[in-house]
């Protein structure tokens, strides 16, 4: 992965406003996700985490994160906090200083200056030159109204629709409204995040590598979450929106497993004729250098079996010969050059001022004592 990989993790668990319930999950989720993304064996991201900051600071961090990027840079932005859907249907991310204002009819609205709007996030990410962006939202989407007065009477936060953009994929923990504000506070109880826990577990253990190729592309990570999250929380269904040309790889499997060899090759390996199996050795040689780690491991295992148990001496030798070769990318040891064939070392050059100019002067090494007579 040659592109620059950067992640900004935003977590908010403490709120000044009494109507916003304190959360337990964001701090733990941010720490575990940052650890996995920064792991060079998995994500290899440059990670920055900010927690329990006011809205103006969060907005500044997002703007700094998105600017001065290249088209091939991969950006990952993560939110773990309350998500509030206001009466105008817009989505806001609650920060430590987020306030609600009572309006006529005893309803409530978000004080816009105290929260991070989805419009601002969309604008900053759209202005960035990066065309490979991942937005992860692990939020409890809320209607900032009394029970029965939710915005437009719907049950969706519309996060995907409000945050889509060119070259961007949006993954949300759920698009359903899980809380509603009342005069006494928030209805419902904060629970530990199932979404982030499943994501971290899938990346750390290799379970999210569904095709066993040794890499995590975003599509298979979402497919893993789509099965893992409802298994623990049946009412919660992750969503994915957006489009990017090609695949985005979020990381590598630290525990790659052998994949299944192509059926035709398996049949060739089982053939009773030794010259047919000898041809299969050549095909296994090609797979050894495959970027698909699962196929490479499967080819190595097949060669190990042939070298140990095949009834043809020629097949055993061919397989053993391949196994003794250095793996692709390995650095060959450098030969030791005899002293009598080495090139003489040129005396060091120093710079010496001489009037208004600078001239080079070769520093003559001190004379070496003559070797004793033999």
GULUM-980334 format. One record per residue (C-alpha): x, y, z; residue number from 1; residue in three letters. Coordinates in steps of 0.5 Angstrom, whole numbers, m for minus. Layout:
N
    xx    yy    zz num residu
     X     Y     Z NUM    ALA
...
***
This chain:
374
    xx    yy    zz num residu
     0     0     0   1    UNK
     4     6    m3   2    UNK
    m1    11    m1   3    UNK
    m2    16     5   4    UNK
    m6    13    10   5    UNK
    m9    18    15   6    UNK
   m15    17    20   7    UNK
   m18    22    25   8    UNK
   m22    19    30   9    UNK
   m27    23    34  10    UNK
   m30    21    40  11    UNK
   m35    24    45  12    UNK
   m38    21    52  13    UNK
   m39    27    56  14    UNK
   m44    32    55  15    UNK
   m45    39    59  16    UNK
   m52    39    57  17    UNK
   m56    35    62  18    UNK
   m61    33    57  19    UNK
   m55    29    53  20    UNK
   m54    22    56  21    UNK
   m47    21    58  22    UNK
   m44    15    54  23    UNK
   m39     9    56  24    UNK
   m37     7    49  25    UNK
   m34    12    45  26    UNK
   m28    13    50  27    UNK
   m27     5    49  28    UNK
   m29     5    42  29    UNK
   m24    10    40  30    UNK
   m18     7    44  31    UNK
   m19     0    41  32    UNK
   m20     3    33  33    UNK
   m14     7    34  34    UNK
   m10     1    36  35    UNK
   m12    m3    30  36    UNK
   m12     2    25  37    UNK
    m5     4    27  38    UNK
    m2    m3    27  39    UNK
     3    m3    21  40    UNK
     1   m11    21  41    UNK
    m6    m9    20  42    UNK
    m8    m2    18  43    UNK
    m2     2    17  44    UNK
    m6     9    18  45    UNK
    m3    15    21  46    UNK
    m8    16    27  47    UNK
   m10    22    31  48    UNK
   m16    22    36  49    UNK
   m19    27    39  50    UNK
   m24    26    45  51    UNK
   m29    30    49  52    UNK
   m28    37    45  53    UNK
   m32    43    44  54    UNK
   m35    44    37  55    UNK
   m31    49    34  56    UNK
   m25    45    36  57    UNK
   m28    39    33  58    UNK
   m29    43    26  59    UNK
   m22    46    26  60    UNK
   m19    39    27  61    UNK
   m24    36    21  62    UNK
   m22    42    16  63    UNK
   m14    41    18  64    UNK
   m15    33    17  65    UNK
   m18    34    10  66    UNK
   m14    40     7  67    UNK
    m7    39     3  68    UNK
    m8    32     1  69    UNK
    m7    28    m6  70    UNK
   m12    24   m10  71    UNK
    m9    18    m8  72    UNK
    m9    19    m1  73    UNK
   m14    15     4  74    UNK
   m18    18     9  75    UNK
   m22    15    14  76    UNK
   m26    19    19  77    UNK
   m30    16    25  78    UNK
   m35    19    29  79    UNK
   m37    16    36  80    UNK
   m42    20    39  81    UNK
   m50    22    40  82    UNK
   m52    24    33  83    UNK
   m58    29    33  84    UNK
   m63    30    28  85    UNK
   m66    37    28  86    UNK
   m73    39    26  87    UNK
   m71    41    20  88    UNK
   m69    34    18  89    UNK
   m61    36    18  90    UNK
   m56    31    22  91    UNK
   m52    34    27  92    UNK
   m46    31    31  93    UNK
   m46    32    39  94    UNK
   m40    35    42  95    UNK
   m38    37    49  96    UNK
   m41    44    49  97    UNK
   m47    42    45  98    UNK
   m54    45    47  99    UNK
   m61    45    46 100    UNK
   m66    51    45 101    UNK
   m73    50    47 102    UNK
   m78    53    42 103    UNK
   m85    55    42 104    UNK
   m89    48    43 105    UNK
   m84    46    48 106    UNK
   m80    42    42 107    UNK
   m73    43    42 108    UNK
   m68    44    37 109    UNK
   m60    44    36 110    UNK
   m56    51    37 111    UNK
   m52    50    31 112    UNK
   m46    54    34 113    UNK
   m45    48    39 114    UNK
   m45    42    34 115    UNK
   m42    39    28 116    UNK
   m47    39    22 117    UNK
   m47    34    17 118    UNK
   m47    39    12 119    UNK
   m40    42    15 120    UNK
   m37    35    15 121    UNK
   m39    34     7 122    UNK
   m37    40     5 123    UNK
   m30    39     8 124    UNK
   m29    32     5 125    UNK
   m32    34    m2 126    UNK
   m27    40    m2 127    UNK
   m21    35     0 128    UNK
   m17    33    m6 129    UNK
   m17    26    m4 130    UNK
   m22    21    m8 131    UNK
   m21    15    m3 132    UNK
   m25    17     3 133    UNK
   m28    13     9 134    UNK
   m33    16    14 135    UNK
   m35    11    19 136    UNK
   m41    13    24 137    UNK
   m42    10    30 138    UNK
   m48    14    33 139    UNK
   m54    14    36 140    UNK
   m59    18    32 141    UNK
   m64    22    36 142    UNK
   m70    26    34 143    UNK
   m69    33    38 144    UNK
   m76    33    40 145    UNK
   m81    30    45 146    UNK
   m84    23    44 147    UNK
   m89    23    38 148    UNK
   m86    30    35 149    UNK
   m80    27    31 150    UNK
   m78    30    25 151    UNK
   m83    29    20 152    UNK
   m85    23    23 153    UNK
   m80    18    20 154    UNK
   m75    13    23 155    UNK
   m69    14    20 156    UNK
   m63    19    21 157    UNK
   m61    20    13 158    UNK
   m54    20    15 159    UNK
   m52    16     8 160    UNK
   m56    21     4 161    UNK
   m53    27     8 162    UNK
   m46    25     7 163    UNK
   m45    22     1 164    UNK
   m40    25    m4 165    UNK
   m36    23   m10 166    UNK
   m30    18    m8 167    UNK
   m33    17    m1 168    UNK
   m36    11     2 169    UNK
   m41    12     9 170    UNK
   m41     6    13 171    UNK
   m46     7    19 172    UNK
   m48     3    25 173    UNK
   m55     4    24 174    UNK
   m60     9    21 175    UNK
   m65     8    26 176    UNK
   m67    13    31 177    UNK
   m65    10    37 178    UNK
   m67    16    42 179    UNK
   m72    21    43 180    UNK
   m71    27    47 181    UNK
   m76    29    53 182    UNK
   m77    35    58 183    UNK
   m73    30    63 184    UNK
   m68    28    58 185    UNK
   m66    23    53 186    UNK
   m71    17    53 187    UNK
   m67    10    53 188    UNK
   m60     8    56 189    UNK
   m53     8    53 190    UNK
   m50     1    51 191    UNK
   m43    m1    49 192    UNK
   m42     0    41 193    UNK
   m43    m7    38 194    UNK
   m41    m4    31 195    UNK
   m34    m2    33 196    UNK
   m33    m8    37 197    UNK
   m35   m12    31 198    UNK
   m30    m8    27 199    UNK
   m24    m9    31 200    UNK
   m25   m16    32 201    UNK
   m26   m17    25 202    UNK
   m20   m14    23 203    UNK
   m15   m16    29 204    UNK
   m17   m24    28 205    UNK
   m18   m24    20 206    UNK
   m25   m26    21 207    UNK
   m27   m20    16 208    UNK
   m22   m23    11 209    UNK
   m28   m27     8 210    UNK
   m25   m29     1 211    UNK
   m18   m31     5 212    UNK
   m14   m26     0 213    UNK
   m10   m23     6 214    UNK
   m13   m16     5 215    UNK
   m19   m13     8 216    UNK
   m23    m9     2 217    UNK
   m29    m5     4 218    UNK
   m34    m9     1 219    UNK
   m32   m15     5 220    UNK
   m31   m11    11 221    UNK
   m38    m9    11 222    UNK
   m41   m16     9 223    UNK
   m38   m18    15 224    UNK
   m41   m13    19 225    UNK
   m48   m14    16 226    UNK
   m48   m21    19 227    UNK
   m44   m20    26 228    UNK
   m48   m14    28 229    UNK
   m55   m17    28 230    UNK
   m52   m23    31 231    UNK
   m51   m19    37 232    UNK
   m56   m14    36 233    UNK
   m62   m16    32 234    UNK
   m65    m9    31 235    UNK
   m59    m6    29 236    UNK
   m57    m6    22 237    UNK
   m51    m3    19 238    UNK
   m52     1    12 239    UNK
   m47     3     7 240    UNK
   m47     8     2 241    UNK
   m43    12    m3 242    UNK
   m39    10    m9 243    UNK
   m31     9   m11 244    UNK
   m28     7   m17 245    UNK
   m24     0   m16 246    UNK
   m23    m2    m9 247    UNK
   m21     1    m2 248    UNK
   m17    m4     2 249    UNK
   m17    m2     9 250    UNK
   m12    m6    12 251    UNK
    m9   m13    11 252    UNK
   m10   m20    15 253    UNK
    m5   m21    20 254    UNK
    m7   m28    21 255    UNK
    m8   m30    13 256    UNK
   m11   m37    12 257    UNK
   m10   m42     6 258    UNK
   m15   m41     1 259    UNK
   m18   m46    m3 260    UNK
   m14   m48   m10 261    UNK
   m17   m48   m16 262    UNK
   m21   m54   m18 263    UNK
   m18   m56   m24 264    UNK
   m11   m55   m21 265    UNK
   m13   m60   m15 266    UNK
   m16   m65   m20 267    UNK
    m9   m64   m23 268    UNK
    m5   m66   m17 269    UNK
   m10   m72   m16 270    UNK
    m8   m75   m22 271    UNK
    m5   m82   m22 272    UNK
     0   m80   m28 273    UNK
     7   m77   m25 274    UNK
     8   m72   m31 275    UNK
     1   m69   m30 276    UNK
     3   m68   m23 277    UNK
    10   m65   m25 278    UNK
     6   m60   m29 279    UNK
     2   m58   m23 280    UNK
     8   m56   m20 281    UNK
     9   m51   m25 282    UNK
     3   m48   m24 283    UNK
     4   m48   m16 284    UNK
    10   m44   m17 285    UNK
     6   m38   m20 286    UNK
     2   m38   m14 287    UNK
     7   m38    m9 288    UNK
     9   m31   m12 289    UNK
     1   m29   m12 290    UNK
    m1   m22    m8 291    UNK
    m6   m27    m6 292    UNK
    m4   m29     1 293    UNK
    m9   m34     1 294    UNK
    m7   m38    m5 295    UNK
     0   m37    m4 296    UNK
     0   m41     3 297    UNK
    m5   m46    m1 298    UNK
     1   m47    m6 299    UNK
     6   m48    m1 300    UNK
     2   m53     3 301    UNK
     1   m57    m3 302    UNK
     8   m57    m5 303    UNK
    10   m59     2 304    UNK
     5   m65     1 305    UNK
     8   m67    m6 306    UNK
    16   m66    m3 307    UNK
    14   m71     3 308    UNK
     9   m76     0 309    UNK
     9   m76    m8 310    UNK
    11   m83   m10 311    UNK
    15   m80   m16 312    UNK
    22   m78   m15 313    UNK
    22   m73   m20 314    UNK
    16   m70   m17 315    UNK
    18   m70   m10 316    UNK
    25   m67   m13 317    UNK
    21   m61   m17 318    UNK
    17   m59   m11 319    UNK
    23   m59    m6 320    UNK
    27   m55   m11 321    UNK
    21   m50   m11 322    UNK
    21   m50    m3 323    UNK
    28   m48    m2 324    UNK
    28   m42    m6 325    UNK
    28   m36    m3 326    UNK
    21   m32    m2 327    UNK
    19   m27    m7 328    UNK
    22   m20    m4 329    UNK
    27   m23     0 330    UNK
    34   m20     0 331    UNK
    40   m24    m2 332    UNK
    46   m24     2 333    UNK
    51   m19    m1 334    UNK
    58   m23    m3 335    UNK
    64   m21     1 336    UNK
    69   m18    m3 337    UNK
    76   m20    m2 338    UNK
    81   m14     1 339    UNK
    86   m15    m5 340    UNK
    80   m13   m10 341    UNK
    77    m7    m7 342    UNK
    77    m1   m10 343    UNK
    82     4    m6 344    UNK
    78     9    m2 345    UNK
    79    16    m4 346    UNK
    82    21     1 347    UNK
    76    26     4 348    UNK
    75    32     1 349    UNK
    74    38     6 350    UNK
    72    46     4 351    UNK
    77    51     6 352    UNK
    76    58     5 353    UNK
    81    62     1 354    UNK
    79    70     0 355    UNK
    72    71    m3 356    UNK
    72    64    m5 357    UNK
    72    57    m3 358    UNK
    76    52    m6 359    UNK
    77    44    m5 360    UNK
    83    41    m1 361    UNK
    84    34    m1 362    UNK
    86    32     6 363    UNK
    92    27     6 364    UNK
    92    21    11 365    UNK
    97    21    16 366    UNK
   103    16    13 367    UNK
   102     9    15 368    UNK
   108     5    18 369    UNK
   111     0    14 370    UNK
   109    m8    15 371    UNK
   114   m12    19 372    UNK
   119   m16    14 373    UNK
   117   m23    13 374    UNK
***
